[in-house]
Amino acid sequence: MEEGARLNIYDPKVEREQMMYDLKHPAISDEQERVDKLVRVFDDPYSACADCHAIVICTEWDEFMTLDYSRIYDSMLKPAFIFDGRMILDHQRLQNLGFLVETIGKRFARMQVNRLPAAGQ
């Protein structure tokens, strides 16, 4: 948020008031009004993901494993990233849909990418 990133948040278990309270904590943000400006909380995951560049999964709720990720991908800006912080998603399936998949905390094995040598090498 320091650089102006907008956050759309969906969490089926945490109340909006608690999320905003946590995000306004001085250890997170020293500008409470900036949090109000940059953060939106949604009642459903599909609305939260629409027109976004990236999704970050930070909880292990079963709901996140059964979402229609094809529908989500179609509604996102491209390239569309998904960061799986709990290693609960089918990464290959997400890549097949077009997502750029990253994991948080444990490296996700990817296909080898052959890069051209730098100029002068």
C-alpha positions in Angstrom: 0.0 0.0 0.0 3.0 2.3 0.5 3.3 2.5 -3.3 -0.5 3.0 -3.9 -1.5 -0.6 -4.5 -5.2 -1.2 -4.1 -6.3 -4.2 -2.2 -9.5 -6.1 -2.7 -10.1 -8.5 0.2 -12.4 -11.5 0.6 -12.3 -13.7 3.7 -15.3 -15.8 4.5 -14.4 -16.0 8.2 -13.2 -12.5 9.2 -15.4 -9.5 9.6 -14.7 -6.3 7.6 -14.2 -4.3 10.8 -11.5 -6.7 12.1 -9.7 -6.6 8.7 -9.7 -2.8 8.7 -8.6 -2.6 12.3 -5.7 -4.9 11.6 -4.6 -3.0 8.5 -4.7 0.3 10.3 -2.4 -0.9 13.0 0.7 1.3 13.2 3.0 -1.6 12.4 1.2 -2.0 9.1 0.3 1.5 8.1 1.0 4.9 9.6 -1.8 6.5 7.5 -5.2 5.2 8.4 -7.1 7.3 5.9 -4.9 5.7 3.1 -6.1 2.3 4.2 -9.7 3.5 3.8 -8.9 4.8 0.4 -6.9 1.7 -0.9 -8.7 -1.2 0.7 -12.1 -2.6 -0.3 -13.7 -5.7 1.4 -16.0 -7.9 -0.6 -18.7 -10.4 0.3 -17.8 -12.8 -2.5 -14.5 -13.9 -4.1 -15.5 -13.4 -7.7 -16.2 -9.7 -7.2 -13.0 -9.3 -5.2 -10.9 -10.7 -8.1 -12.6 -8.8 -11.0 -10.2 -6.4 -12.8 -7.3 -7.3 -10.5 -3.7 -8.2 -11.5 -3.1 -10.7 -8.8 -4.7 -13.0 -6.2 -3.0 -13.9 -2.9 -4.3 -16.9 -1.0 -3.3 -16.6 2.7 -5.7 -18.9 4.4 -6.5 -22.6 4.2 -10.3 -22.3 4.0 -11.8 -25.2 1.9 -13.7 -22.7 -0.2 -10.5 -21.5 -1.9 -9.9 -25.0 -3.2 -13.3 -25.2 -4.9 -13.6 -21.8 -6.6 -14.2 -21.5 -10.3 -10.7 -20.3 -11.2 -11.6 -20.3 -14.9 -14.3 -17.7 -14.2 -11.9 -15.8 -12.0 -9.1 -15.8 -14.6 -11.5 -14.5 -17.3 -12.5 -11.6 -15.1 -8.9 -10.5 -14.2 -6.4 -8.2 -15.9 -3.7 -10.0 -17.8 -1.1 -11.2 -17.1 -3.0 -12.8 -14.1 -0.9 -13.9 -11.1 -1.9 -16.1 -8.3 0.2 -16.4 -5.1 -0.6 -19.5 -3.1 0.6 -18.9 0.4 -0.8 -22.2 1.8 0.0 -24.7 -1.0 -3.6 -25.7 -1.3 -4.3 -25.1 -5.0 -3.7 -27.3 -8.1 -0.9 -25.3 -9.6 -0.7 -27.2 -12.9 -4.4 -26.7 -13.5 -4.0 -22.9 -12.8 -1.1 -22.7 -15.2 -3.2 -24.5 -17.8 -5.8 -21.8 -17.4 -3.2 -19.1 -18.0 -2.3 -18.0 -14.5 1.3 -17.2 -13.6 1.6 -19.2 -10.4 3.9 -18.4 -7.5 4.1 -20.0 -4.1 4.9 -18.3 -0.9 7.3 -20.1 1.5 8.1 -23.1 -0.6 9.5 -23.1 -4.2 7.2 -24.4 -6.9 9.1 -26.5 -9.5 8.7 -25.0 -13.0 9.7 -26.1 -16.4 13.3 -25.1 -17.4 13.4 -21.8 -19.3 16.2 -21.4 -21.9 17.4 -17.9 -21.9 19.5 -16.2 -24.6 23.0 -15.3 -23.4 23.5 -11.6 -22.5 25.1 -9.4 -25.1 28.9 -9.8 -25.2 28.9 -13.3 -23.8 
